Amino acid sequence: MIIVHGTIPLKPESMDEALSLARDMAAATQSEPGCLSYDFYASVSDAHTLLLFQEWENMEALMAHFKTEHMDVFLRELPRLLNGEISTRRYAVQVMDDESETSSELELEAAPPIVH
């Protein structure tokens, strides 16, 4: 599995347009083959930053996503809305099935939730 996390700093006056663009992008992407999840979230620490979280079955599915028409539209429209640079990170994740859990993973599951 591939996970992509990103932060998108936006001009305050462009928030409504950016949210509309993000909704369209998420809706179009979620139906792509290999897309497990794709959504944008509002940052609680910066009202003018969107967070992007994606999960893909594999790198091939993610690479195909970059060639879609809705990605072209998103990348063409987004730059004029930005207030800084987009930051993204990509992670390759190994999903463990129930039979291959180690004792340390089981201990983590049994740990109490973190409350702030």
Stockholm file with secondary structure:
# STOCKHOLM 1.0

chainA/1-116         MIIVHGTIPLKPESMDEALSLARDMAAATQSEPGCLSYDFYASVSDAHTLLLFQEWENMEALMAHFKTEHMDVFLRELPRLLNGEISTRRYAVQVMDDESETSSELELEAAPPIVH
#=GR chainA/1-116 SS CEEEEEEEEBCGGGHHHHHHHHHHHHHHHTTSTTEEEEEEEECSSCTTEEEEEEEESSHHHHHHHTTSHHHHHHHHHGGGGBSSCCEEEEEECCCCCGGGCCHHHHHHHHSCCCCC
#=GC SS_cons         CEEEEEEEEBCGGGHHHHHHHHHHHHHHHTTSTTEEEEEEEECSSCTTEEEEEEEESSHHHHHHHTTSHHHHHHHHHGGGGBSSCCEEEEEECCCCCGGGCCHHHHHHHHSCCCCC
//
